[in-house]
Amino acid sequence: MTEEPNTPNETPPADGQADGFADIWQKLGALGPLALMAATLPALGGFVLLAYSGTVGEWLRDQGPSGITYYVTGFTILAGLALLPTYAQAIVGGFAFGALHGTAAALGGFLGASLVGYLVASLASGDRAETVIAEHPKWKAVHDALLRGSWLKTLGIVTLIRIPPNSPFAMTNLVLAATQVPLPIYAIGTLVGMAPRTYAAVYIGSTLNDLNKVEKPWWTWPVGIAVTLIVVAIIGVIANHALSRLTRQEGSERVGEPRS
C-alpha cells in the first residue's frame, strides 16, 4: 500500500483571515500610531482645555477682531494635529464671539484642521491603506461602493460621516485621507456635514456666562444618537449591497468554471 504524497493546501484563506492584526498593523506603517494618537490625544487635551477654557475664552473676547484670527489659527493647528477636541473648541468660539461670528470662525477652524489632518495622513499613508484594502475582496467591495462611485455619491458619503455629533474628527480625517478621498470632495463634505453640529456647539457656548460651567442641553443626547443610527443604517445598506454583489459575482464565476 503506497501512501499518497502530501500536497500543500491550495485553498486560499478566507477573506479577512489572510493577515492577522499584527500583519495589517505592520503593513499600515505610520498609520497605526497616528490612529492611536487620533483616538486618544483629543480626549486628553480636553482636560487641559477644560481647566483653561474660561481664561482662553475671555482672552479671545478681549482681542477684538484679532481674536478670531488667533482662534481660527489655534483651532486649525490643535485640532488638525489631534491635540484638542473640536466640540470644546467650538463652544469656546461661541462664548468668545457669539453665535454668528463664532460659527463662521469655528467652521474656518474645522476646514483648516481637516486640511492639516489630510496632509499629515496622506504623507504618512501613501498607498498603504489602499494596498491593504485591495488584498481583501470584501473590504475593497465596501470601500469602492462607499468612496469610489460618482463624485456626488462620494460627497454624500463624506457629508453623512461628518454629520453625527459623536463622529471622531481626527480619526475621520485619517480614514478619509488614507483611503484617498479627493481633496475637494473631502473639504466640501467636511464643511457641509459639520455645519449643523458646529452651530449647535457654538450656540451653546454663546449662551454661557461661565465656560467653567458647561452643561449640554437635554436634547443633544437623543438627537445625537438618532442621527448616528440613521447614518450607520444608510452606510450599512450600501455596504450590504456591495457585499451581496460580490457574493453573486463570485457565485457566477464558480458556476462558469470548467469541471476538472
Secondary structure, DSSP 4 states (H G I P E B T S, - for coil): -PPPPP----PPPPTTTSS-HHHHHHHHTTHHHHHHHHHHHHHHHHHHHHHHHHHHHHHHHHTTHHHHHHHHHHHHHHHHTT-S-HHHHHHHHHHHHHHHHHHHHHHHHHHHHHHHHHHHHHHHHTTHHHHHHHTSHHHHHHHHHHHSS-HHHHHHHHHHHH-STTS-HHHHHHHHHHTT--HHHHHHHHHHHHHHHHHHHHHHHHT-S-TTS----TTHHHHHHHHHHHHHHHHHHHHHHHHHHHHHHHHHHHHHSPP-
